[in-house]
């Protein structure tokens, strides 16, 4: 079996487990709600609207206290000057897990074009570590804990729902936001419109 098929199969298995456990994708007061089990992708008619990003949202993202999976402090300001695709996700979020193979493919496609993909796990370190042992992801994954819901809200995701993806250009401007599973063609269109630019 090809490596990509193995990864896709592993991700599909994790997605089934997550959905079977009834895990919610909603984040209220910084924690998942046990009463909600729908997703933005499964029920587009009920997907909350995304508001404009708040002033200072990108600056707050640069200085957000994140850690890598080894527990080392990390900051996204290391990626200033590059086009950045930020995906807020969690291991218990079925739609998040389903879209990861697509994000990984796009990350590889745009790796030489000045575009950096990163994932922010709105989850515990233990959950993220366990997930990545089963499903390796080849772009950087950082952990915010449930405080990452506030970061997502600052970009207009008022419901704090997952998955949520933000595209920031090399000048630090928000170019697009997407609540729910990404549409690959739409993300490609956004990235191609920005072009392989770097402010460095």
Secondary structure, 3 states (H helix, E strand, C coil): CCHHHHHHHHHHHHHHHHHHCCCCCCEECCEECCCCCCCCCCCHHHCCCCCCCCCCHHHHHHCCCEEECCCCEECHHHHCCCEEEEEEECCCCHHHHHHHHHHHHHHHHCHHHCEEEEEEECCCHHHHHHHHHHCCCCCEEEECHHHHHHHHHHCCCCCCCCCEEEEECCCCCEEEEEECCCCHHHHHHHHHHHCCCCCC
